[in-house]
Amino acid sequence: KIDKPGLVECPQCHELKMPHRACLNCGYYKSNKVM
């Protein structure tokens, strides 16, 4: 059985985001601006 992935807090803007993805709110991923 596959569970839905949980959400994690973005370290930059503190919005909830999918794990291992760039934040759609601020555009950061692992302390790097990617969007």
C-alpha distances in whole Angstrom, upper triangle without the diagonal:
4,7,10,12,15,19,22,25,28,30,33,33,30,28,25,23,20,19,21,23,26,27,28,31,33,32,31,29,29,33,34,35,33,34
4,7,9,12,16,18,22,24,27,29,29,27,25,21,19,16,16,17,19,23,24,24,27,29,28,28,25,26,29,30,31,29,30
4,6,9,12,15,19,21,24,27,26,24,22,18,17,14,14,16,18,21,21,22,25,27,26,26,23,24,28,29,29,28,28
4,6,10,13,16,19,22,24,23,21,19,15,13,10,11,14,15,18,18,19,21,23,23,23,21,22,25,26,27,25,25
4,7,10,13,15,18,21,20,18,16,12,10,7,8,10,12,15,15,16,19,21,20,19,17,18,22,23,23,22,22
4,7,10,13,16,18,18,15,13,10,9,7,7,11,12,15,14,16,17,19,19,18,17,18,20,22,23,22,22
4,7,9,13,15,14,11,10,6,5,5,6,10,10,12,11,13,14,16,16,15,14,15,18,19,20,19,20
4,7,9,12,12,9,8,5,5,6,6,9,10,11,10,13,13,14,15,13,12,13,15,17,18,18,19
4,6,9,8,5,6,5,6,9,9,11,11,11,9,12,11,12,13,12,12,12,13,16,16,17,18
4,5,6,5,5,6,6,9,9,10,10,9,7,10,9,9,10,8,8,9,10,12,12,14,14
4,6,6,8,10,10,12,12,12,12,11,9,13,12,10,11,9,9,8,8,11,12,14,16
4,6,8,11,11,14,14,14,13,11,9,12,10,7,9,7,9,9,7,10,10,13,13
4,6,9,10,14,15,16,14,12,9,10,8,7,10,9,11,12,11,13,12,14,14
4,7,9,12,13,15,14,13,10,12,9,10,12,11,12,13,13,15,15,17,17
4,6,10,12,14,13,11,8,9,7,9,11,11,13,14,14,16,15,16,16
4,7,9,12,11,11,8,9,9,11,13,12,13,14,15,17,17,17,17
4,6,9,7,8,6,7,9,10,11,11,10,12,14,15,15,15,14
4,7,6,8,8,9,12,13,13,12,11,13,15,16,16,15,15
4,5,8,9,12,14,15,14,12,10,11,14,15,16,15,16
4,7,9,12,15,15,13,11,8,9,12,13,14,13,15
4,6,9,12,12,10,9,7,9,12,12,12,10,11
4,6,9,8,6,5,5,8,10,9,9,7,8
4,5,6,5,6,6,10,11,11,10,9,9
4,6,6,8,10,13,14,13,11,10,8
4,6,8,11,14,14,14,11,12,10
4,6,9,12,11,11,8,9,8
4,7,10,10,8,6,6,5
4,7,6,5,4,6,7
4,6,5,7,7,9
4,6,8,9,12
4,7,9,12
4,6,9
4,6
4
